[in-house]
Amino acid sequence: GREVYEKYCLVCHQVNGGGVSGLNPPLKGTEYVLGDKARLIAILLHGSNEGLMIDGRSYTNAMPGFAHLSNQEIAHVASYIRNSFGNAAETVTVDEVAKIREIQE
């Protein structure tokens, strides 16, 4: 997961998962990362162009989708994000990614 993060996510979400103020949201300690796995998977697959409010701060930069990545790569990067930067959450499985991909296609 770390390799996928470094290749596709690091520029916007930074080495420490802190994001960029006003543009790209932090990945540490947020409900978007630690909460519903299906929501995180959907964001990774399809991106998001909705602004987010986290701890009273607005983040407005659109995020591209990464549907071109395999289910395994999505599961690994989601699990990496959910367990890095001080986060501790259940990992994401390949089957969970496959289910969300199938539902949303």
N, C-alpha and C positions, 0 to 999 in steps of 0.2 A: 503494500500500500504506500509505503514511503516514496518509492520510485515514481509511482503514478502521481502522487501529491507534488513532488518536486518538479515533475515535467509539466503538469497542467494547472496546478492550483497555487503554487508558491508565489508567483508574481503578484497575484491579487490578494491572497490571504496571508502572505508573508511567512517567513521562517518560523515565527513564534505563534502563528495562527491568530494574530491580533488584527488582521485586516488593515484597511486604510480608512481613516476617519472620513465619514461622509460619503464614501464610495463603496468599499467592499467590507461586508460585515465580519466581525471576529468569529472565529470558530470555537473559541474556548468558552465554556460555561454557558452556552446559549441553548435555548429550547429547540431551535432548528437543527442542532447537531445532536443533542442529548435526548430529545423527545422521540416522537413518532418516527420509527425507522423508514416507514413507507414514504413519508414526506421528504426525508433526506434523500432517499433513493430517487424519487421523482425529480427532485431538483438537480441531482447529479446527471440523470439521464436527459432531462429536457431543458435544463436551465431555468432561469427566472428573470422576468423583466419587471417584477413588482418590487416596489420599494419596501424595505424592511425597517421596522422600528425595534431597536434592541436597547434596553436600558435608557429609554428616552432619547436615543440618537437615531437619526434617519440615515439609511444607506441606500443610495439610488442607482448605483452602477448595475447594468444588466449583466447577467451571468450566462455564458453560452452553455448549451447542453453537451454532454459527452456520450451520446448514444452509440457513437462509433466504438467505444471501449467495450470489451467483453464483460459478461456478467461477473466473471471472476475479478477483473480489474476494478469494476465498480464496487463489488463487495469488499475487496481489499482496501481501497482508498476510503470508503465509508467507515470501515472498521478502524483504520489508521486515525482518521479524524476524530472518531468517537473515543479514542484511547490515547490521544496525544494532547499536548498543550495543557496538561493538568486535568483533562477530561478522563472519565472512567465510566464506560457504558458497555452494554452488551454488544458483541460483534454482529456484523451483518453477514448473512449467508448468501451463497450463490443462488440458492433456491428462492430466497426472498427477493433478490434482484430480478430473477427470471419472472417471478409472479407479477411484479410491478411493471416490468417491461411488457409483458403479455397483455395486461389489463389496459395499459395506456396506448397501445399501438393500434 
